[in-house]
Amino acid sequence: MNTAPGVIAVVESQLSNFGLTPLRAAHELGFHTVLVSNDPDRYRVVGIAEEIFSRHVDEIVRTDTNSADAVVAALRPFHEQGLLRGVMTVTDYNIPIVAEVAAHFGLPGLSPQAARNCRDKLLMRQACERAGVAVPGFHQATAEEDALAAAERFGYPVVVKPMTESASIGVTLCRTPEEVAAAYRDISSSPTDFRGQPRRPGALVEEYLLGFEVSVESVLADGERRFLGVTDKALGAHPHFVEMGDTFPSMLSEPVRAECTDLARRALEAVGHDFGAAHVEVKMTEKGPYVVEVNGRMPGAEITQLIREATGLYLQREVVRLHAGLAADLTTTHDRAAASRYLSARQAGTLTAIGGTDLARRVPGVVDVDLEVHPGDAVRPAESNLDLLGYVVAVGDTTGDAVRRAEAALGQLTPVIAPATGDGR
């Protein structure tokens, strides 16, 4: 068989346009692209799915992607023929599994322990705490009374969350003991996560950090960590923590960006991050920055698109190159700004239509308007990033230009929703 350029295997992905872009990037680089999934059809609802599956997926392998052994067995034929060049994922659920698979085949990737530290919020916080990296007060509660005692110790409000979910699933701000108890019961009653993997028992109860959130984007290649910049993050209203938009680069002052970047660097060292892209979420408070999340992958949502629009760096392509054992080119070619803003439903019900898309596309600087729902879909006010209806992306010479254009475009979009007769789920 042809031994060049070889196979890149993508093991599951985020359920979004971004999630499918590594397949496009790998295919554009000339690799034979393989999607490894236990349910590949789940991705066909994504806006760019038709393009990706028809043009950029060369092969689909169905297997139990919640098992490293099963993925190894599925990819072994490519390895035995000398074709397997890299294995990767951009979804938190499969990062530890992919790390084990890469290690088994001697391919580039995160070390398995670093991957587990990034994946599990409890392990991440423990690693940071041991290294003296600022994280909120936290406690793994394994009983309702335990959760209530931790909340009393931290002081209300507190955040209650599962330890191994993504996309802000199940993350809740609780202002009363009743809300803590309800959140704990909701999380602990489900033994598995969104992708069917076992959840760590109980729930994480955390001190609430009052402030604004950013993320720090970086790539570790050839032993050197390159920081790409800081992203401003817009979150929706509590009690949930839904991401409603991002702006790159940040509009914050250089000293604040430097503080956040330094904290992200120390957090990555604490968890042992030793390969590839990283996305560290940081909360800036009156006491300084605190680590919220350490993700051993590229940033999700539309942040990679913002980076490309703002700097010219095609991050997905360069990360694929790293996973294939090739040198990454992190050179930037221009200096501008980009912003995304997300559309959400104001009520639960059935979507009839979304008006204003043509107007949104006509706003100067808008480069993308994408709708992730269709007439007839059930919608509800967003409780996690999975509930968002679509997004706009705009560019500008400054962050302010990009933000105002994205917000102007979002304002043109009008969801028409027939009210639900039940709970809208």
Stockholm file with secondary structure:
# STOCKHOLM 1.0

chainA/1-425         MNTAPGVIAVVESQLSNFGLTPLRAAHELGFHTVLVSNDPDRYRVVGIAEEIFSRHVDEIVRTDTNSADAVVAALRPFHEQGLLRGVMTVTDYNIPIVAEVAAHFGLPGLSPQAARNCRDKLLMRQACERAGVAVPGFHQATAEEDALAAAERFGYPVVVKPMTESASIGVTLCRTPEEVAAAYRDISSSPTDFRGQPRRPGALVEEYLLGFEVSVESVLADGERRFLGVTDKALGAHPHFVEMGDTFPSMLSEPVRAECTDLARRALEAVGHDFGAAHVEVKMTEKGPYVVEVNGRMPGAEITQLIREATGLYLQREVVRLHAGLAADLTTTHDRAAASRYLSARQAGTLTAIGGTDLARRVPGVVDVDLEVHPGDAVRPAESNLDLLGYVVAVGDTTGDAVRRAEAALGQLTPVIAPATGDGR
#=GR chainA/1-425 SS CCCSSCEEEEECCCSSHHHHHHHHHHHHTTCEEEEEESCGGGGGGSTTHHHIIIIICCEEEECCTTCHHHHHHHHHHHHHTTCEEEEECCSGGGHHHHHHHHHHHTCSCCCHHHHHHHHCHHHHHHHHHHTTCCCCCEEEECSHHHHHHHHHHHCSSEEEECSSCCTTTTCEEECSHHHHHHHHHHHHTCSBCTTSCBCCSSEEEEECCCSEEEEEEEEEETTEEEEEEEEEEEECCTTSCCEEEEEESCCSCHHHHHHHHHHHHHHHHHHTCCSEEEEEEEEEETTEEEEEEEESSCCCTTHHHHHHHHHCCCHHHHHHHHHTTCCCCCCCCCCCEEEEEEECCSSCEEEEEEECHHHHHHSTTEEEEEECCCTTCEECSCSSGGGCCEEEEEEESSHHHHHHHHHHHHTTCEEEEEECSSCCC
#=GC SS_cons         CCCSSCEEEEECCCSSHHHHHHHHHHHHTTCEEEEEESCGGGGGGSTTHHHIIIIICCEEEECCTTCHHHHHHHHHHHHHTTCEEEEECCSGGGHHHHHHHHHHHTCSCCCHHHHHHHHCHHHHHHHHHHTTCCCCCEEEECSHHHHHHHHHHHCSSEEEECSSCCTTTTCEEECSHHHHHHHHHHHHTCSBCTTSCBCCSSEEEEECCCSEEEEEEEEEETTEEEEEEEEEEEECCTTSCCEEEEEESCCSCHHHHHHHHHHHHHHHHHHTCCSEEEEEEEEEETTEEEEEEEESSCCCTTHHHHHHHHHCCCHHHHHHHHHTTCCCCCCCCCCCEEEEEEECCSSCEEEEEEECHHHHHHSTTEEEEEECCCTTCEECSCSSGGGCCEEEEEEESSHHHHHHHHHHHHTTCEEEEEECSSCCC
//
